[in-house]
Amino acid sequence: MEPIRVALLGAGSRGTHVYAAYAKAHPQEMRIVAVAEPDDVKRQHIVEEHAVKTAYAVKDWHDLFVVKQDFDAVVIATQDTMHRDAILAAIEKQYHILCEKPIVTTLEDSKTIARASQNFSKVFVISHVLRYSPFFTRVKKLIAQGELGRLIGIELDECVGHIHMSHSFVRGHWNNSNTSAPMILAKSCHDMDILLYLAGSDCTSLSSYGDLYHFRQENAPEGAPLRCTDNCPHYEACPYAAQKIYLGKNTAWPVDVITTDLSVEGRLKALQQGPWGRCVYHCDNNVVDHQTVNAQFANGVIATFTMSGFTMTTHRGLRLMGTQAELIGDMEKGIITINYFSSRDKKTIEIETTREGHSGSDELFVADFVRQVRANNTNGETSVASSLQSHYMAFAAEASRLENGKRMQVADFGKQE
């Protein structure tokens, strides 16, 4: 069977290290035949790695949509605010679509996509990759098998990690809801989706609290300059000093995001001139650094979710409460423990996993996208229709947070006017 032919829109971290990397590792399944990327170095890397013809390597993705091209699908891995127009263009040209999460960044645009995709006859999936993780698929199977009895409650913790928080959501691309999206959507729509997946029912109502507690100008140590590289007197004590994060031996993520020149000189220049060298207390960030959500589902399940930037490591922790047993799990460690009430027995399940690619989810997700395109199966695990439900949860949570925890009816956010 011939590989599917894909146009890659956006050759940043996800575009290069997930989608293009999959095509390189599995050339019999997927080929990158076109790329749109404004950065010359990143675009040329894809051209050379995948033998993309010059005519199909462009700075602006619009140039690939002037006429119907000879590719099967588009992978949309641009910045979040650019998704809407690319999606609508792909729908018009009848390409299969794989889009990074979030689908779009506003409620109005979500409704636009819902309308535009209603009668779309091609595959359209969103990268809610955690549904493919060996960890969460096993948990879902255990629930379905009745291992816990009736599921009553879910506790899900997203420990963002203090370094990830400072890199992506204080200094980086997703630090301001006016130019990207609220934190609950940009980062945690994954988690809203997993709550839906595990609960097995629509979310009916929720409430949320949260704020930007720490990374604010008034919390800057006395004498802290605008940039870490400007002889900050607090370098030794500050866990967020840019030199500590970006000028060490590590040149993988998050370092490879700040520049394509990974020499010490290149990285230092990026810190001196770009956003990642800024003091975390002197940035233009406004997204929350800690938030909780309480949600109720149509089948009676109640869930609590906490997202925090104040953790040592990046990981997700899970606790499920059932009528017959309790489940405790750690996605990154790949460990599930079930405590049975009647027998007092404990069962530990160890899942082979990896720290890379959302614990192995990314590769499994792309592989399934290839299968769906080949079969034209439009009812995939992370279809746009399913994924929009998690986005409505996120918009409801943000609205609740801004109204000091007011209870919101999630269905109200998905209504077409």
N, C-alpha and C positions, 0 to 999 in steps of 0.2 A: 504494500500500500504506500502511495506517495506521501511524503511529509506535507503537513499543512503549511501554507505560505503566509507569513505574518508581516505586517507593517508595525514597527515599533515606534510609538509616539512617546518620546522622552527616554533619554539614555542616561538618566541619573542612577542613583544607587539601586533602586528596585528594577528599573529597566535593564540595567547592565548585569547586575549580580544575581538576579532571579530569572528573568525571562530570556535574555540573550544567553545567559549561562546555561539554561536548560536546552536551548536550541543547539548550542555548541556540544553539549554532552550527549544529546539525543538527535543527531541530524536526520535519522530515519523517521522521526516523528514531527519535527518542526524546523522550519527554516526562516531566518530573518531575511526578507527580500527587499525591505525598504526601512528607512529610519528617518525620523524627524527629530532634530535636536539642535538647539541654538548654539550650544558650546562646540566650537570647532574640534577641540581635542577629543571630547567624548564621542562626537559623531564619527570622527575618523577612526576611532578605536572600533566601533561597531562595523564600519565599512571594511576594515582590514580583517577583523575576526570572522566576518560572515560573507565576505566577497560580495558586498552589496554594490550594485551598479551605480555609477555616478549620478545618473538621472533620477535615481530613487533614494538619494541621500540629500536631504534638504534641511534648512534651518527652521522653516515654518511648516507645521503639519498641514496647513491649508493647501499647500502646493501639491500634496499627494491626493487631494480630493477634487481637483478641477474636473477630472473625468474618472470614470470607473477604471480601476487599476487591476492588474492581474495578480491579486492576492486574495486569500480566503478570509482573513481575519485581521483585526487591529487589536493591539495591546496598548491601552491608554495608561501611560505611566508618567504623564506630565504633572505639573503642580496641580493641586486640588481644584483651584479656581478655574482651571482651563478645561476641566472634564466635560462640562455641560455641552459646549459647542462641538467638541470632538465626538461626543456620543451622538448628538443629533445628526452630524454629518455622516457618521458611520451607519446609522439607521437609514438615512436617506439613500445611501449607496448600497445598502443591503449586505454589509460585511458582518460576519460574526464578531462579537465584542467581548473582550476581557478588559475590565476596568479596575484600576486600583481603588481601594477604599480611601476616603468616603466617595460615594458616587458623585455627589455635588456638595456644596457648602451651605446652601440655604434651603429653607422649607419650600419656598416658591419654586426653586429649580428642581427639587425632588418631585413636586407635583407635575412639573413640565415633563420630566423624564418618565414618570408613571404613565402619563397620557401618550407620549410618543412611542413607548414600548409596548403598549397594550396589545396591538395586533402585529407586532414584530415577529417574523417567522424564522429568525436566525437565533443562534445561541447568544445569550447575553448574560454573562456572569460577573460577579464582583469578588474581589480577592479577600473574602472573609475566610481566610485560609485555615483558621483554627478548627473549623468543622472537619478538616482533613487530618488533623494531628492524631497520631496514634493514641495519645493520651485521651483526648476528648471523645474520639470514636469509641474507645473502650468504655469510658464512663457512660456514654449514651447507651451502649449495648447492655451494660449492667443494669441500668434503669429499666430498659425494655424487658429484660429477663425477670424483673421483679426481685432482684437481689436485695433491694433495700425495702421491699414492701411498697406502699404508696409513697411517692415523693411528696414531702410537705414543704421543705425549705431549701434554699440555695444561698450559700455565702461565697462570693467570688471576690478575690482581692487581686488587683493589678498593681504590682509593685513596679513602678516605672523605673526606679533607680535614680539616685541623685545626679549621676553623670549624664544619663540619658535625658533627664529633665532639663538640665542646664544646656545641653547641646541642642536638642530639638525644639524645646518649648519655652526657653528663655532667650537664647541667642539665635536660634535657628528658624527654619522656614515656617514652623507652625506656632510661633510665639504670640501671634496677635490675631484675634478672631475677626478683625476687620479686613485682614489680608489673607487669611486662611479659613479657619473654622473654630468654633468652640472646642475646648479640649475633649469634652465628652463625645464629640463627633469625630474629630481628627484622630484621636488616639484610641478612644474607648468604644467606637461603634463595633469593633471586634467583640468586645465584652457584652454589649447589648445583644449582639447576634448570638453569642454563646448562651446567654440566659434564655433566649427564645428557643434555641436548639435543645437545651437540656430540659426546660420546662415542658416542651412539646405542646405549647398552647400560646395563643396571642396574649400580649400584655394589655391589660385593660386600663390600669391606672398606675401612677407613680408619683413620687415626690423626691426632691433632691436638695442637698445643701452643699456648699463649697465656696471657695474664694481663692484669690491670690494672696496668700498669707505672708510669704517670706521674701520673694524676689521682687522687692520694691525699693525705690530710691531711699525712703526713710530708714531702711535697714542697712544701708551701706556703712561699713566701718569708717570711722573718722579718717579723712585724708585719702580715701580710696579714689584713684583717678578713673577716668572714663574707660581706659583700656588697661588690661592686666600688664601689658608690655611697657607701660609708662612708669616703670619703677614703683610699682605698688608696694607700700610698706607692709602689707598684710599677706604677702605671697606665701610665706611659710605656713601660716595658720589656715589659709583659705583652701577648702577642698575643691573649689571651683576655679582656681587659678588656671588660666588657659594654657600656660606653659606646661603645667603638670599633665594636662589631658592630651595635648596635641604635639608636644615636642619630645616625647619619650621614644622608646624603641618601637612601640606599636604604630604601624602604618595602615592597619585595616580600619574597619568602622570603629569610632566615628571620624577618625583622622582623614580617611580617604574621601570624605564628603567636602572638606573645606577647600581643597585644591587638587588639581591634577598633577602638580609638581610636589612630589612627596619627599624631596630632599629637605634637610633641616632648614636651609635657606628659603626654600619655597613655602614651607609651612609657616615659618616666622613671618614672611611677607604677608601671607594670608591672615595671620593674627593681627598684624599691624594695620592692614587695610580693610579687612572684611569683618563681617558681623561676629565671628567666633572668637575674636580677641577682646570683645567688650566685657567690661565688668558686669557680672550678673545682676548687680543692683542698679546699673545705669543703662538698661536696655529699654526697648519700646514694647516690651511684652505686656499682655493683659490677660492671658488665659490662666485658668486656675492651676494651682499646684497641689490641691487636695480637694476631693469631691466624693460624696456618697450618694447613692441612689437606693431607694426602697421601692420595689415593684410588686404588683399583684397581677396574676395571670388568670385567664378565664377558667382554667381547671382547678383553681384554688391554691396553686403553688405561690409561695411568697419568696421573694429574693432580695438580698441585700448585696450591693456592690460598692467597693471602695477603690478609688484610684488615688495613689499618692506618689508624689515625687520625692518623698522623704524616706527612702529605703536604701540600704547598702547595695543591693543587687537588683537586677531586672528579672522578675519572674511572676508567674501567676499561681496563686494558691486557691484551693477549692475545698469546701465542705458541703456535703449534701446530707440532709436530715430526712430519713424515711421512717415509716411506722415500724419496721423490723430491724433496721440497721443504720449505722452512720458511716459515711464515706469521707475520707480525708485524702486529698491528693495534691501533688506538686507537679506541674506540667514539665518544667525544665529538668527536674530530677527523674521524671518518668516513674514515679512511685504512687501507687494507690493502696490505701489501707481501708479495709472494711471491718468495722466492729459490730458483731451480731449481738442483739440484745438478749435473746433467749438462751443461747448456748454459752454466751460470754467469750466465744471464739473470736480470734482476729485473723484475717487473711490479708496478706501483703502481695500485691501484684507489681512486678517490675516490668516496665515497658522499655524496649530498646528504642532509644531516642537520641537526639543530637541537639546541641545548643544552637546549631546553625539553622537558618531558614525557618524561624518559628517552630523549632523542635521537629523539623522534617516536613512541616505542613506545606511549605512553598512548592517543593518538587511534586508532591502528590497532587496538589491543586492544579498545577500546570499540566500534568499528565492526564488528569481527568478532563481538562478543557480540550485537549487534543482529541480524546475519545468522543467527547460530546460533539465537536465540530465534524468529525468523520461520520458520525451517526445522525447529525442534525438533531440531537436530543436537546430540546429547549426547556426541559424540566430538571435542570441540574441542582445540585445541593445548595449552591449559592446563587441561584437565579436572581435577576434584578428585582422581581416581584417579592421574593422572600427577603432580600437584603434591604429593601425599602422599609420594611417593618422595623428593623433595628434603627434605621435613621429617624423614623418618626418617634421612637423611644428616646433617642438622643436629643431631638429638638424639644420634646416634652420635658425632659430632664433639665435642659438648659433654661427653659421658660420657668420651670418650678424654682430652680436655683435663684434666678433673678427676682422671683417673687417670694423669697424667704421660705422656700419649702412648701409652697401651695400645691395641693394635690391636683394632678392633671389627668384628664381622660385622654389616653393615647389615640383613640380613634378620631378624636377631633382634629388631630394634626395631619391625618391622612385624607381628610375629606376634600373632594374636588369642589371648587366653588362654581 
